Amino acid sequence: MKETEYKAHVLVVPYPSQGHINPLLQFAKRLLSKGVKATLATTHYTVKSIYVPNVAVEPISDGFDETGFAQAKDVALYLNSFKVNGSATLSRLVRAFEESGFRVNCIVYDSFLPWALDVAKEHGVYGAPFFTNSAAVCSIFCRLHHGLLRCPVELGDQALCLPGLPPLYGSDLPTFLRVPDSYPAYLAMKLNQFRNLEMADWVFANTFQDLESKETGGVHELWPAKFIGPMIPSAYLGLGDPIEGDKGYGASLWKPLGEECVKWLETKQPQSVVYISFGSMVSLTVKQMEQIAWGLKETNLNFFWVVRESEMCKLPTGFIDSTKDKGMIVTWCNQLELLAHQALGCFVTHCGWNSTLEALSLGVPMVCVPQWTDQLPNAKYIEDVWMVGVRAKEDEKGLVVKEEIVRCLKEVMEGKKSQQIKKNAKIWKQKARETVAEGGESDNQINDFVEGLQCANKIRTTPK
């Protein structure tokens, strides 16, 4: 297709981890479905893991082209290297497109990479950050950046009250706010998202109006965001196939397991299986793995547990053999397929934002076992605001013991609260579907962006 046949050309730049690539790649597909040329610019290490028909994928450098972050090992070193090398190679890519006739009109970049906006302005194209957290979490860190909130936050028994947010207690706050010295490089990265935000032409966030109606109002006091989520493949939202072949994200940094998982699930009764996954980054302690394992066994429920290969050694001796009639343990899988399966009854999750949105969008109740950063406020919302799950409480040593695992699973799967939780989950599933459907709030927000780009593109291409 020629440049004149597209409404515009958007370069999409994700942070190179699974949880960030997925929503930005999905956004690229949404733009493509609306007549916008979408090109994903990602690191050399991740580029080979991505394939989506009609979405071009181009490499840029983070300075560690062989194995990415694993090669750098240090967060601050990696981020600085990505800024230096990413800026230079992204700039060359923009120039190359200009010379080829497919001029870039806008760079949509992961908010973790604010230097991409500097590159956009250098080349006279629009720039738009894409936030991969909830509106509530964005609001918290934005206020911290602007000095409207002091760090560390020491509440005691008091609650933190911020515009648009429910009262937040110590256990509900992102870990960085309570212990800023624990991960200083990550905290700096979180705050750096807002350093040049006033220069952005649009701001996107992977959430939706109905889900965070009060919170989005609080965000609008700080910056004019477009809420365009949930960025979930359309096939899983019951929308037919509005985006051709949209049955997955199109990116996997790990080889998913497929057929054997499906066959096992097909042998189980509807809503009878507990799915456990802590994402691609969380590493549990040996003691915590043991408590979860023996808690699962004690419930006697069917379970499907994703345990990364590097974590397998933490499973207690004899656990796999003693639960082989009830459980299946794999090193990775297609999470969306699992959540969409009729056998699924609940999701034991670390409450990462992507996992939270996926469970909400597919109507799956949750048991929350958050570990750090935004996972804690996400768990607060799951239990107390959206009321689609329960949060497992830690003991005085910070451990979720097996008795607590049993309590939470029984409550979500069989207890008195179970029916209301399942009812609420269905409501949010429907709302997620409505907002991304044609004419829905999120869909309209994307249409407004596309129309703005198209108008600007016509002005630029009209001969004087």
C-alpha positions as CSV (number, residue, x, y, z in Angstrom):
1,M,0.0,0.0,0.0
2,K,1.3,3.5,-0.9
3,E,1.7,6.3,1.7
4,T,-1.3,8.1,0.2
5,E,-3.5,5.1,0.8
6,Y,-2.9,5.2,4.5
7,K,-4.5,7.9,6.7
8,A,-1.2,8.3,8.6
9,H,1.9,6.4,9.8
10,V,2.5,5.7,13.5
11,L,5.7,4.3,14.9
12,V,5.0,2.3,18.1
13,V,7.9,1.9,20.5
14,P,7.4,-0.5,23.5
15,Y,9.6,-1.1,26.5
16,P,11.1,-4.6,25.7
17,S,9.4,-6.8,28.2
18,Q,6.4,-9.0,27.6
19,G,3.9,-7.0,29.7
20,H,4.8,-3.8,27.8
21,I,5.1,-5.2,24.3
22,N,1.7,-6.9,24.3
23,P,-0.5,-3.8,24.9
24,L,1.5,-1.6,22.5
25,L,1.5,-4.2,19.8
26,Q,-2.3,-4.6,20.3
27,F,-2.6,-0.8,19.9
28,A,-0.7,-1.1,16.6
29,K,-3.2,-3.6,15.4
30,R,-6.1,-1.4,16.4
31,L,-4.6,1.5,14.4
32,L,-4.0,-0.8,11.4
33,S,-7.6,-1.8,11.4
34,K,-8.6,1.9,11.1
35,G,-6.4,2.5,8.1
36,V,-3.2,3.7,9.8
37,K,0.1,2.3,8.8
38,A,1.6,0.9,12.1
39,T,5.3,0.0,12.5
40,L,6.6,-1.5,15.7
41,A,10.2,-0.4,16.6
42,T,11.6,-2.8,19.2
43,T,15.0,-4.0,20.4
44,H,17.1,-6.5,18.4
45,Y,16.6,-9.1,21.1
46,T,12.8,-8.9,21.0
47,V,12.2,-8.2,17.3
48,K,12.5,-11.9,16.3
49,S,9.8,-12.8,18.8
50,I,7.1,-10.7,17.1
51,Y,4.9,-11.5,14.2
52,V,1.7,-9.8,13.3
53,P,0.4,-9.7,9.6
54,N,0.7,-6.2,8.1
55,V,2.4,-4.7,11.1
56,A,6.0,-4.0,10.2
57,V,8.6,-4.7,12.8
58,E,11.9,-2.7,12.8
59,P,14.9,-3.1,15.1
60,I,16.4,-0.4,17.3
61,S,19.2,-0.8,19.7
62,D,19.3,-0.8,23.5
63,G,23.1,-1.4,23.4
64,F,22.7,-5.0,24.4
65,D,21.5,-6.6,21.1
66,E,22.3,-10.2,21.9
67,T,20.2,-10.9,25.1
68,G,18.8,-7.5,26.1
69,F,18.4,-6.8,29.8
70,A,19.9,-10.1,30.8
71,Q,23.2,-8.9,29.2
72,A,23.1,-5.6,31.1
73,K,21.9,-7.1,34.5
74,D,21.8,-3.6,36.1
75,V,18.6,-1.5,35.7
76,A,20.2,1.9,35.7
77,L,22.9,0.8,33.3
78,Y,20.3,-0.7,31.0
79,L,18.0,2.3,31.0
80,N,20.9,4.7,30.3
81,S,22.2,2.5,27.5
82,F,18.7,2.2,25.9
83,K,18.3,6.0,26.1
84,V,21.6,6.6,24.3
85,N,21.5,3.8,21.7
86,G,17.7,3.9,21.4
87,S,17.6,7.6,20.6
88,A,20.2,7.3,17.9
89,T,18.8,4.3,16.2
90,L,15.1,5.5,16.5
91,S,16.2,8.8,14.9
92,R,17.9,6.9,12.0
93,L,14.7,4.8,11.5
94,V,12.5,7.9,11.3
95,R,14.9,9.4,8.7
96,A,14.9,6.1,6.7
97,F,11.1,6.2,6.6
98,E,11.2,9.8,5.4
99,E,13.5,8.9,2.6
100,S,11.5,5.8,1.6
101,G,8.2,7.8,1.2
102,F,6.5,6.3,4.3
103,R,7.0,9.4,6.5
104,V,6.2,8.9,10.2
105,N,3.5,11.2,11.5
106,C,3.5,10.2,15.2
107,I,5.7,8.2,17.6
108,V,3.6,6.4,20.2
109,Y,6.1,5.2,22.8
110,D,6.0,3.3,26.1
111,S,5.9,5.9,28.9
112,F,9.1,4.3,30.4
113,L,11.0,5.8,27.4
114,P,10.4,9.5,27.5
115,W,13.5,10.1,25.3
116,A,11.4,8.9,22.4
117,L,9.4,12.1,22.6
118,D,12.6,14.1,22.3
119,V,13.3,12.2,19.1
120,A,9.8,12.9,17.8
121,K,10.2,16.6,18.4
122,E,13.7,16.6,16.8
123,H,12.1,15.3,13.6
124,G,9.0,17.5,13.7
125,V,6.5,14.6,14.2
126,Y,3.9,14.1,16.9
127,G,4.7,12.2,20.1
128,A,2.4,10.4,22.4
129,P,3.3,8.3,25.5
130,F,1.4,5.1,26.3
131,F,1.0,4.3,30.0
132,T,0.7,0.6,30.7
133,N,-0.5,1.0,34.3
134,S,-4.0,1.8,35.7
135,A,-5.2,5.4,35.9
136,A,-5.0,5.2,39.7
137,V,-1.3,4.2,39.7
138,C,-0.5,6.8,37.1
139,S,-2.1,9.4,39.3
140,I,-0.1,8.4,42.3
141,F,3.3,8.5,40.6
142,C,2.4,11.7,38.7
143,R,1.6,13.5,42.0
144,L,4.8,12.1,43.4
145,H,6.8,13.5,40.4
146,H,5.2,17.0,40.9
147,G,5.9,17.1,44.6
148,L,2.2,16.8,45.6
149,L,3.1,13.6,47.5
150,R,6.1,13.0,49.7
151,C,8.2,9.8,49.6
152,P,8.5,7.7,51.7
153,V,4.8,7.7,52.6
154,E,4.4,6.9,56.3
155,L,0.8,6.4,57.2
156,G,0.6,4.2,60.3
157,D,-3.0,3.4,60.7
158,Q,-4.1,6.4,58.7
159,A,-5.3,6.3,55.0
160,L,-3.9,8.3,52.1
161,C,-6.6,10.2,50.4
162,L,-6.0,11.4,46.8
163,P,-8.4,13.0,44.3
164,G,-10.5,10.3,42.6
165,L,-9.0,7.4,44.5
166,P,-10.4,5.4,47.4
167,P,-8.6,5.6,50.8
168,L,-5.3,3.8,50.5
169,Y,-3.6,2.2,53.5
170,G,0.0,1.1,53.7
171,S,-0.6,-2.3,52.3
172,D,-2.4,-0.8,49.3
173,L,0.5,1.5,48.2
174,P,3.1,0.8,45.6
175,T,6.2,-0.5,47.4
176,F,8.3,2.3,46.1
177,L,6.3,4.8,48.1
178,R,6.9,3.1,51.4
179,V,10.5,2.0,50.7
180,P,11.9,4.2,48.0
181,D,15.4,2.9,48.6
182,S,14.4,-0.7,47.8
183,Y,14.5,-0.2,44.0
184,P,15.9,3.3,43.3
185,A,16.4,2.7,39.5
186,Y,12.8,1.5,39.1
187,L,11.4,4.4,41.1
188,A,13.4,6.9,39.0
189,M,12.0,5.2,35.9
190,K,8.5,5.5,37.2
191,L,8.9,9.2,37.9
192,N,10.8,9.9,34.7
193,Q,7.7,9.0,32.8
194,F,6.4,12.5,33.5
195,R,9.5,14.6,32.9
196,N,8.4,16.0,29.5
197,L,4.8,15.1,29.4
198,E,3.7,18.7,28.8
199,M,5.4,18.4,25.3
200,A,3.3,15.4,24.3
201,D,0.6,15.8,21.7
202,W,-1.6,13.0,23.0
203,V,-1.4,10.8,26.1
204,F,-2.7,7.2,26.1
205,A,-3.5,4.8,29.0
206,N,-4.4,1.2,28.9
207,T,-7.6,1.4,31.0
208,F,-11.2,2.5,30.3
209,Q,-13.7,5.0,31.5
210,D,-16.2,2.7,33.2
211,L,-13.5,0.8,35.0
212,E,-11.9,3.9,36.6
213,S,-14.4,6.6,36.2
214,K,-13.4,8.6,39.3
215,E,-9.7,7.9,38.8
216,T,-9.7,9.1,35.2
217,G,-11.1,12.4,36.5
218,G,-8.2,12.7,38.9
219,V,-5.7,12.0,36.1
220,H,-7.3,14.7,33.9
221,E,-6.4,17.3,36.6
222,L,-2.7,16.4,35.8
223,W,-2.7,15.6,32.1
224,P,-5.2,15.1,29.3
225,A,-5.2,11.4,28.7
226,K,-7.1,9.2,26.3
227,F,-8.3,6.0,27.9
228,I,-8.2,3.4,25.1
229,G,-8.1,0.0,26.9
230,P,-8.4,-2.8,27.5
231,M,-5.8,-3.7,24.9
232,I,-7.0,-7.3,24.6
233,P,-7.1,-9.3,21.3
234,S,-10.6,-8.8,19.9
235,A,-11.3,-12.6,19.5
236,Y,-11.3,-12.9,23.3
237,L,-13.8,-10.0,23.8
238,G,-16.7,-11.7,22.0
239,L,-16.6,-9.2,19.1
240,G,-16.2,-11.7,16.3
241,D,-13.2,-10.8,14.2
242,P,-13.2,-7.0,13.7
243,I,-9.4,-7.2,13.4
244,E,-8.6,-10.0,11.0
245,G,-6.8,-12.9,12.7
246,D,-6.7,-11.1,16.1
247,K,-6.6,-14.2,18.2
248,G,-3.4,-13.4,20.2
249,Y,-1.0,-10.6,20.9
250,G,1.5,-11.7,18.3
251,A,4.5,-11.6,20.6
252,S,6.0,-14.2,22.9
253,L,9.4,-14.0,24.5
254,W,8.8,-17.6,25.6
255,K,7.6,-20.6,23.6
256,P,4.0,-21.2,24.8
257,L,2.7,-24.7,25.5
258,G,-0.6,-25.5,23.7
259,E,-2.2,-28.8,22.8
260,E,-1.5,-30.7,26.0
261,C,-2.9,-27.9,28.1
262,V,-6.1,-27.7,26.1
263,K,-6.6,-31.5,26.3
264,W,-6.2,-31.5,30.1
265,L,-8.7,-28.6,30.5
266,E,-11.2,-30.4,28.3
267,T,-11.4,-33.2,30.9
268,K,-12.5,-30.8,33.6
269,Q,-15.9,-29.5,34.6
270,P,-16.9,-25.9,33.9
271,Q,-15.5,-23.4,36.5
272,S,-13.7,-26.1,38.4
273,V,-10.0,-25.2,37.7
274,V,-7.8,-22.8,39.6
275,Y,-5.2,-21.1,37.4
276,I,-2.0,-19.9,39.1
277,S,0.5,-17.6,37.4
278,F,2.8,-14.9,38.7
279,G,3.8,-13.4,35.4
280,S,7.2,-13.2,33.7
281,M,9.2,-11.3,36.3
282,V,8.0,-12.2,39.9
283,S,10.2,-14.7,41.7
284,L,8.7,-16.2,44.8
285,T,10.7,-17.5,47.8
286,V,11.0,-21.2,48.4
287,K,8.8,-20.8,51.5
288,Q,6.1,-19.0,49.6
289,M,6.1,-21.6,46.8
290,E,5.7,-24.3,49.5
291,Q,2.8,-22.6,51.1
292,I,1.0,-22.2,47.8
293,A,1.7,-25.8,46.8
294,W,0.4,-27.3,50.0
295,G,-2.5,-24.9,50.1
296,L,-3.6,-26.1,46.6
297,K,-3.3,-29.7,47.6
298,E,-5.4,-29.2,50.8
299,T,-8.3,-27.7,48.8
300,N,-8.5,-30.7,46.6
301,L,-9.4,-28.4,43.7
302,N,-8.2,-28.9,40.1
303,F,-5.3,-26.6,39.4
304,F,-3.2,-25.4,36.5
305,W,0.0,-23.8,37.6
306,V,2.5,-21.9,35.5
307,V,6.0,-22.2,37.1
308,R,8.9,-20.8,35.1
309,E,11.7,-23.3,34.5
310,S,14.0,-21.4,36.7
311,E,11.4,-21.6,39.6
312,M,10.7,-25.4,39.3
313,C,13.4,-26.2,41.9
314,K,11.4,-24.3,44.5
315,L,8.4,-26.7,44.4
316,P,8.4,-29.0,47.5
317,T,9.7,-32.5,47.1
318,G,6.9,-35.0,46.2
319,F,4.3,-32.3,45.4
320,I,4.1,-33.0,41.6
321,D,3.7,-36.7,42.1
322,S,1.2,-36.3,45.0
323,T,-1.1,-34.0,43.0
324,K,-0.8,-35.5,39.5
325,D,-4.5,-36.5,39.5
326,K,-5.6,-32.9,40.3
327,G,-3.0,-30.6,38.9
328,M,-1.0,-29.7,35.8
329,I,2.2,-27.7,36.0
330,V,3.8,-26.1,32.9
331,T,6.6,-23.7,32.4
332,W,4.6,-21.3,30.2
333,C,1.3,-21.1,28.3
334,N,-1.1,-18.8,26.4
335,Q,-2.7,-17.1,29.3
336,L,-5.6,-15.7,27.3
337,E,-6.6,-19.1,26.1
338,L,-6.6,-20.4,29.7
339,L,-8.6,-17.5,31.0
340,A,-11.2,-17.8,28.2
341,H,-11.6,-21.6,28.8
342,Q,-14.9,-22.7,30.4
343,A,-13.1,-24.9,32.9
344,L,-11.5,-21.9,34.6
345,G,-13.0,-21.0,38.0
346,C,-10.5,-18.5,39.3
347,F,-7.1,-16.9,38.8
348,V,-4.5,-16.8,41.5
349,T,-2.5,-13.8,40.3
350,H,0.3,-11.3,41.3
351,C,-2.0,-8.6,40.0
352,G,0.2,-7.2,37.2
353,W,-1.9,-4.7,35.2
354,N,-2.0,-6.8,32.0
355,S,-3.1,-9.9,34.0
356,T,-5.7,-7.9,35.9
357,L,-7.2,-6.4,32.7
358,E,-7.2,-9.8,31.0
359,A,-9.1,-11.4,33.9
360,L,-11.6,-8.5,34.1
361,S,-12.2,-8.6,30.3
362,L,-12.8,-12.4,30.4
363,G,-14.9,-12.4,33.5
364,V,-12.6,-14.5,35.7
365,P,-12.7,-14.1,39.5
366,M,-9.3,-13.5,41.2
367,V,-7.3,-14.4,44.3
368,C,-4.7,-11.7,44.8
369,V,-1.2,-12.4,45.9
370,P,0.6,-9.1,45.0
371,Q,4.3,-8.8,45.4
372,W,5.5,-5.3,44.7
373,T,5.0,-1.9,42.9
374,D,1.6,-1.4,41.3
375,Q,0.4,-4.9,42.1
376,L,-0.6,-3.8,45.6
377,P,-3.0,-1.0,44.6
378,N,-4.3,-3.3,41.8
379,A,-5.2,-5.9,44.4
380,K,-7.0,-3.2,46.4
381,Y,-9.2,-2.4,43.5
382,I,-9.9,-6.1,42.6
383,E,-11.1,-6.8,46.1
384,D,-12.7,-3.5,47.3
385,V,-13.6,-1.4,44.3
386,W,-14.5,-3.8,41.4
387,M,-15.2,-6.7,43.9
388,V,-14.2,-9.5,41.6
389,G,-11.9,-11.3,44.0
390,V,-10.2,-11.5,47.4
391,R,-6.8,-10.6,48.6
392,A,-4.6,-13.1,50.5
393,K,-3.3,-11.6,53.7
394,E,0.3,-11.9,54.7
395,D,1.4,-13.0,58.2
396,E,3.8,-10.9,60.3
397,K,6.8,-12.4,58.3
398,G,5.3,-11.3,55.0
399,L,4.3,-14.8,54.0
400,V,0.9,-15.9,52.7
401,V,0.5,-19.2,54.5
402,K,-1.3,-22.3,53.2
403,E,-4.3,-21.7,55.4
404,E,-4.8,-18.3,53.8
405,I,-4.5,-19.8,50.4
406,V,-7.2,-22.3,51.3
407,R,-9.5,-19.7,52.7
408,C,-9.3,-17.4,49.6
409,L,-9.8,-20.3,47.1
410,K,-12.8,-21.6,49.0
411,E,-14.3,-18.1,49.3
412,V,-13.9,-17.4,45.5
413,M,-14.8,-20.9,44.3
414,E,-17.4,-22.1,46.8
415,G,-18.1,-19.6,49.6
416,K,-21.0,-17.2,50.3
417,K,-19.2,-14.4,48.4
418,S,-18.6,-16.6,45.4
419,Q,-21.9,-15.9,43.6
420,Q,-21.6,-12.1,44.0
421,I,-17.9,-12.2,42.9
422,K,-18.9,-14.2,39.8
423,K,-21.8,-11.9,39.0
424,N,-19.5,-8.8,39.3
425,A,-16.9,-10.5,37.0
426,K,-19.6,-11.0,34.3
427,I,-20.6,-7.3,34.6
428,W,-17.0,-6.1,34.0
429,K,-16.6,-8.6,31.2
430,Q,-19.6,-7.0,29.4
431,K,-18.3,-3.4,30.1
432,A,-14.9,-4.3,28.7
433,R,-16.6,-5.6,25.6
434,E,-18.8,-2.6,25.2
435,T,-16.0,0.0,25.4
436,V,-13.8,-1.5,22.7
437,A,-16.8,-2.4,20.4
438,E,-17.5,0.0,17.5
439,G,-19.0,3.2,19.0
440,G,-17.7,2.4,22.5
441,E,-15.9,4.9,24.6
442,S,-12.4,3.5,24.1
443,D,-13.0,2.9,20.4
444,N,-14.2,6.5,20.0
445,Q,-11.0,7.8,21.7
446,I,-8.9,5.9,19.1
447,N,-11.1,7.2,16.3
448,D,-10.5,10.8,17.5
449,F,-6.7,10.2,17.5
450,V,-6.8,8.8,14.0
451,E,-9.0,11.7,12.7
452,G,-6.6,14.2,14.2
453,L,-3.6,12.5,12.6
454,Q,-5.4,12.2,9.3
455,C,-6.2,15.9,9.3
456,A,-2.6,16.9,10.2
457,N,-1.2,14.5,7.6
458,K,-3.4,16.1,4.8
459,I,-2.2,19.6,5.9
460,R,1.4,18.4,5.7
461,T,1.0,16.7,2.3
462,T,-1.0,19.4,0.5
463,P,1.2,21.3,-1.9
464,K,1.4,25.0,-1.3
